[in-house]
């Protein structure tokens, strides 16, 4: 989470949050070392999906390429408020995005405002096609701490190769609107990060993207490696420069350069709630794999967090992580800490 500024995160600290994070991390480390499941505390990082609908058709995204098997929809404010009222007192960090464009949900900025009323660090990720002057004003007013804006090309041809249906000029105007509004309101937030996914067709544009980030007045350029699932996708999208790849190609095998060793911390420290209230372990469960329950059905996040389904998943993480399908592309693990 290199885009989290410490000075803003410090503002979220409370005794309850520090204690909860301490016991949650302790239970994770103890579980990982002893290979026996302990679960103390609650998640101190949470992802909430405003919607799984998007205006673009990105070919490696399950929303954009039509491989989304979950029903499409929008999170309602009542469900979001319930989540925050139950889990908000323990949260340091809230990610308000997942498999869709957050600004398509008309309540999105209302979500931000409510989360900020509980002193939580709130971030989002957007394709920035909806940042008109009015929305930019409301965004700065909402208290949003940071925003990741996806720009995967320094010119229209390169940009639309992946962001299918997108308009680079509209995106640039959106960033400029946000920057102007920050200046107008004399606000340091949201911090604006331009995210550039390095792929075969755009790997030569890193220097141009650094210049574009500066010209737009954004705070930082984040360079991200592309995630692929198959050899066919690798052949089409992986950069030629090997140090810009997330994977090694070994004959007919596609192997991540870094694979998480030991149990992943996420089932002990974080969670994800989809737009319909269903709870899954993390962002790799794009189609609702390993759903543990529903806020709307169980009516209690804490009950889901301590459910038998969640417990069984944690046990499997400790004893047979390699058998969990969604973990194959993930680098998180106890090895990162040890």
C-alpha positions as CSV (number, residue, x, y, z in Angstrom):
1,X,0.0,0.0,0.0
2,X,2.6,2.5,-1.1
3,X,0.0,5.1,-1.8
4,X,-0.9,5.5,1.9
5,X,0.7,8.7,3.4
6,X,1.6,8.2,7.0
7,X,0.6,11.7,8.1
8,X,-3.0,11.0,7.0
9,X,-3.1,7.5,8.4
10,X,-2.0,8.8,11.8
11,X,-5.2,10.9,12.0
12,X,-7.2,7.7,12.1
13,X,-5.6,6.3,15.2
14,X,-7.6,5.5,18.2
15,X,-6.9,3.2,21.2
16,X,-9.6,0.8,20.1
17,X,-8.2,0.6,16.5
18,X,-4.6,0.1,17.7
19,X,-5.6,-2.6,20.2
20,X,-7.7,-4.4,17.5
21,X,-4.9,-4.2,14.9
22,X,-2.5,-5.6,17.5
23,X,-4.6,-8.6,18.5
24,X,-5.6,-9.3,14.9
25,X,-1.9,-9.3,13.8
26,X,-0.9,-11.4,16.8
27,X,-3.5,-14.0,15.9
28,X,-2.3,-14.1,12.3
29,X,1.4,-14.6,13.3
30,X,0.6,-17.2,15.9
31,X,-1.6,-19.1,13.5
32,X,1.1,-19.0,10.8
33,X,3.9,-20.1,13.1
34,X,2.0,-22.9,14.9
35,X,-0.2,-23.9,12.0
36,X,-3.2,-23.7,14.3
37,X,-6.1,-21.3,13.7
38,X,-6.4,-18.4,16.1
39,X,-8.7,-15.5,15.3
40,X,-8.7,-12.4,17.6
41,X,-10.0,-9.0,16.8
42,X,-11.7,-7.8,13.6
43,X,-10.4,-6.6,10.2
44,X,-8.7,-3.2,10.3
45,X,-8.7,-2.9,6.5
46,X,-11.9,-3.2,4.5
47,X,-12.8,-3.1,0.8
48,X,-16.4,-2.2,-0.1
49,X,-17.6,-2.4,-3.7
50,X,-19.9,0.5,-4.7
51,X,-20.8,-1.3,-7.9
52,X,-19.5,-4.0,-10.3
53,X,-20.8,-2.1,-13.4
54,X,-18.3,-0.2,-15.6
55,X,-18.5,2.2,-18.6
56,X,-15.3,0.7,-20.1
57,X,-14.5,-2.8,-21.6
58,X,-11.0,-3.5,-20.4
59,X,-10.1,-7.0,-21.8
60,X,-8.3,-8.4,-18.8
61,X,-11.1,-7.3,-16.3
62,X,-13.9,-9.7,-15.6
63,X,-16.3,-6.8,-15.7
64,X,-15.1,-5.4,-19.0
65,X,-14.6,-8.7,-20.8
66,X,-18.0,-10.2,-19.9
67,X,-16.7,-12.9,-17.6
68,X,-18.4,-11.5,-14.5
69,X,-20.8,-14.2,-13.3
70,X,-22.1,-12.2,-10.3
71,X,-25.3,-10.2,-10.8
72,X,-24.6,-6.6,-11.7
73,X,-25.9,-3.9,-9.3
74,X,-25.3,-0.9,-7.0
75,X,-24.6,-0.8,-3.3
76,X,-27.3,1.0,-1.4
77,X,-26.6,3.5,1.4
78,X,-28.5,1.5,4.0
79,X,-26.2,-1.5,3.6
80,X,-23.1,0.7,3.5
81,X,-24.1,2.5,6.7
82,X,-24.7,-0.9,8.5
83,X,-21.2,-2.0,7.5
84,X,-19.6,1.2,8.8
85,X,-21.7,1.2,12.0
86,X,-20.5,-2.3,12.8
87,X,-16.9,-2.4,11.5
88,X,-16.0,1.3,11.2
89,X,-14.7,1.7,14.8
90,X,-12.0,-0.8,14.1
91,X,-11.0,0.3,10.6
92,X,-7.9,2.4,9.7
93,X,-8.3,2.0,6.0
94,X,-11.3,1.7,3.6
95,X,-11.0,0.9,-0.1
96,X,-14.1,2.0,-1.9
97,X,-13.7,0.2,-5.2
98,X,-13.5,-3.3,-6.6
99,X,-14.9,-4.6,-9.9
100,X,-16.6,-1.5,-11.3
101,X,-16.5,2.3,-11.7
102,X,-17.4,3.8,-8.3
103,X,-18.8,7.1,-9.6
104,X,-21.6,5.2,-11.4
105,X,-23.1,4.8,-8.0
106,X,-24.9,8.1,-7.2
107,X,-24.4,7.4,-3.5
108,X,-20.6,7.0,-3.8
109,X,-19.6,10.4,-2.4
110,X,-22.2,9.9,0.3
111,X,-20.4,6.7,1.3
112,X,-17.1,8.7,1.5
113,X,-18.7,11.3,3.7
114,X,-20.1,8.8,6.1
115,X,-16.9,6.8,6.4
116,X,-14.9,10.1,6.9
117,X,-17.3,11.0,9.8
118,X,-15.8,8.0,11.5
119,X,-12.2,9.2,10.9
120,X,-11.3,6.4,8.5
121,X,-8.7,6.8,5.7
122,X,-10.7,6.4,2.5
123,X,-9.4,5.8,-1.0
124,X,-10.9,4.9,-4.3
125,X,-9.9,4.0,-7.9
126,X,-11.6,5.4,-11.0
127,X,-11.2,5.7,-14.8
128,X,-12.0,9.5,-14.3
129,X,-14.6,9.8,-17.0
130,X,-17.1,11.3,-14.5
131,X,-15.0,14.0,-12.8
132,X,-16.8,17.0,-14.2
133,X,-16.4,20.3,-12.3
134,X,-19.5,19.7,-10.0
135,X,-18.4,16.1,-9.2
136,X,-14.9,17.3,-8.6
137,X,-16.1,19.9,-6.1
138,X,-18.2,17.3,-4.3
139,X,-15.2,14.9,-4.3
140,X,-12.9,17.4,-2.5
141,X,-15.7,18.4,-0.1
142,X,-16.3,14.7,0.8
143,X,-13.0,14.4,2.5
144,X,-11.7,11.6,0.3
145,X,-8.1,11.0,1.2
146,X,-6.7,9.6,-2.0
147,X,-7.8,8.7,-5.5
148,X,-6.1,6.4,-8.0
149,X,-6.8,7.4,-11.6
150,X,-6.1,4.7,-14.3
151,X,-4.3,6.1,-17.3
152,X,-2.6,3.3,-19.3
153,X,-1.2,5.3,-22.2
154,X,0.1,8.7,-23.0
155,X,-1.8,9.1,-26.2
156,X,-5.3,8.0,-27.3
157,X,-4.3,5.1,-29.4
158,X,-2.2,3.5,-26.6
159,X,-4.8,4.4,-24.0
160,X,-7.8,2.9,-25.7
161,X,-5.9,-0.3,-26.6
162,X,-6.6,-1.5,-23.0
163,X,-9.2,1.1,-21.8
164,X,-11.6,0.1,-24.5
165,X,-14.3,2.8,-25.0
166,X,-12.3,5.4,-23.0
167,X,-11.4,8.9,-24.0
168,X,-8.0,10.1,-22.8
169,X,-8.9,13.8,-23.2
170,X,-11.9,13.4,-20.9
171,X,-9.7,11.7,-18.4
172,X,-7.2,14.5,-18.5
173,X,-10.0,17.1,-18.0
174,X,-11.2,15.1,-15.1
175,X,-7.8,15.2,-13.4
176,X,-7.5,18.9,-14.1
177,X,-10.9,19.6,-12.7
178,X,-9.9,17.8,-9.5
179,X,-6.6,19.6,-9.2
180,X,-8.3,23.0,-9.8
181,X,-10.9,22.2,-7.1
182,X,-8.2,21.3,-4.6
183,X,-6.5,24.6,-5.2
184,X,-9.8,26.5,-5.0
185,X,-10.7,24.8,-1.7
186,X,-7.1,25.0,-0.4
187,X,-7.2,21.3,0.2
188,X,-4.3,18.9,0.3
189,X,-6.7,16.0,-0.4
190,X,-7.5,13.8,-2.2
191,X,-4.0,12.9,-3.1
192,X,-4.1,12.2,-6.8
193,X,-2.2,9.1,-8.0
194,X,-2.0,8.2,-11.7
195,X,-1.8,4.5,-12.2
196,X,-0.1,3.1,-15.2
197,X,-0.3,-0.6,-16.0
198,X,2.8,-1.6,-18.0
199,X,1.9,-3.8,-21.0
200,X,3.4,-4.8,-24.3
201,X,1.9,-1.9,-26.2
202,X,2.8,0.9,-23.8
203,X,6.0,-0.1,-22.0
204,X,7.9,2.5,-24.0
205,X,5.8,5.3,-22.5
206,X,6.9,5.3,-18.9
207,X,8.9,8.6,-19.3
208,X,6.0,10.2,-21.1
209,X,3.7,9.1,-18.3
210,X,6.0,10.7,-15.7
211,X,5.8,13.9,-17.7
212,X,2.0,13.7,-18.1
213,X,1.6,13.1,-14.3
214,X,3.6,16.2,-13.6
215,X,1.8,18.3,-16.3
216,X,-1.6,17.3,-14.9
217,X,-0.6,18.4,-11.4
218,X,-1.1,14.9,-9.9
219,X,0.8,13.9,-6.9
220,X,2.5,10.7,-8.0
221,X,2.8,8.1,-10.8
222,X,2.2,4.5,-9.7
223,X,3.6,1.9,-12.1
224,X,1.8,-1.5,-11.9
225,X,2.6,-4.8,-13.6
226,X,-0.2,-6.4,-15.6
227,X,-2.0,-9.5,-14.3
228,X,-2.7,-12.2,-16.7
229,X,-4.2,-15.7,-16.3
230,X,-3.3,-17.6,-19.5
231,X,-0.4,-18.1,-21.9
232,X,-2.5,-16.5,-24.6
233,X,-3.0,-13.4,-22.5
234,X,0.7,-13.4,-21.6
235,X,1.6,-13.4,-25.3
236,X,-0.6,-10.5,-26.0
237,X,-0.1,-8.3,-22.9
238,X,3.1,-9.0,-21.1
239,X,5.8,-6.4,-21.7
240,X,8.9,-7.4,-23.6
241,X,11.2,-6.0,-20.9
242,X,11.4,-8.9,-18.4
243,X,11.9,-6.6,-15.4
244,X,8.5,-5.1,-16.1
245,X,6.8,-8.5,-15.9
246,X,5.1,-10.1,-12.9
247,X,5.7,-13.5,-14.4
248,X,8.4,-15.8,-15.8
249,X,7.6,-17.8,-18.9
250,X,9.1,-21.3,-18.6
251,X,8.1,-23.2,-21.7
252,X,4.3,-23.7,-21.6
253,X,4.2,-22.5,-17.9
254,X,3.4,-19.1,-16.6
255,X,4.8,-18.6,-13.2
256,X,4.6,-15.5,-10.9
257,X,8.0,-14.3,-10.0
258,X,6.9,-13.9,-6.4
259,X,4.4,-16.3,-4.9
260,X,3.2,-15.8,-1.3
261,X,4.8,-18.3,1.1
262,X,2.9,-19.3,4.2
263,X,-0.6,-18.1,5.1
264,X,-1.8,-14.8,3.6
265,X,-2.6,-12.2,6.3
266,X,-5.8,-11.0,4.6
267,X,-8.2,-13.6,6.2
268,X,-7.0,-12.3,9.6
269,X,-6.6,-8.6,9.0
270,X,-9.0,-7.5,6.2
271,X,-12.1,-8.4,4.3
272,X,-14.2,-7.4,1.3
273,X,-17.9,-6.7,0.9
274,X,-19.4,-6.8,-2.6
275,X,-22.2,-4.4,-3.7
276,X,-24.9,-6.9,-2.7
277,X,-23.5,-7.4,0.8
278,X,-21.8,-10.7,0.1
279,X,-18.5,-11.1,2.0
280,X,-15.4,-12.7,0.4
281,X,-11.8,-12.8,1.6
282,X,-10.1,-10.4,-0.9
283,X,-10.0,-8.7,-4.3
284,X,-8.9,-11.9,-6.0
285,X,-12.4,-13.4,-5.4
286,X,-13.7,-11.4,-8.4
287,X,-16.7,-13.6,-9.1
288,X,-17.6,-14.3,-5.5
289,X,-15.5,-17.3,-5.1
290,X,-15.4,-18.4,-1.4
291,X,-18.4,-16.3,-0.3
292,X,-18.7,-16.6,3.5
293,X,-22.1,-14.9,4.0
294,X,-24.2,-11.8,3.3
295,X,-24.6,-8.6,5.3
296,X,-28.2,-8.4,4.0
297,X,-29.0,-12.0,5.0
298,X,-27.0,-12.6,8.2
299,X,-27.5,-8.9,9.1
300,X,-24.3,-9.1,11.1
301,X,-20.7,-8.7,9.8
302,X,-19.2,-10.0,13.1
303,X,-21.2,-13.2,12.7
304,X,-19.8,-13.7,9.2
305,X,-16.2,-12.9,10.3
306,X,-16.5,-15.7,12.9
307,X,-18.5,-18.1,10.8
308,X,-17.7,-21.7,10.1
309,X,-17.1,-20.9,6.4
310,X,-14.5,-18.2,7.2
311,X,-12.9,-20.5,9.8
312,X,-12.6,-23.4,7.3
313,X,-11.0,-21.0,4.8
314,X,-8.4,-19.9,7.3
315,X,-7.7,-23.5,8.2
316,X,-7.1,-24.3,4.5
317,X,-4.9,-21.3,4.2
318,X,-2.8,-22.6,7.0
319,X,-2.6,-26.3,5.9
320,X,-3.0,-26.3,2.1
321,X,-2.8,-22.8,0.6
322,X,-1.8,-24.1,-2.8
323,X,-5.2,-25.7,-3.2
324,X,-7.0,-22.4,-3.0
325,X,-7.6,-21.3,-6.6
326,X,-7.6,-17.5,-6.0
327,X,-4.2,-17.6,-4.3
328,X,-2.2,-18.6,-7.4
329,X,-1.5,-15.0,-8.5
330,X,-1.0,-13.5,-5.0
331,X,2.3,-12.5,-3.4
332,X,1.0,-12.0,0.2
333,X,2.2,-14.5,2.8
334,X,4.0,-14.9,6.1
335,X,7.3,-15.0,4.2
336,X,7.0,-11.2,3.6
337,X,7.3,-10.6,7.3
338,X,9.8,-13.3,8.2
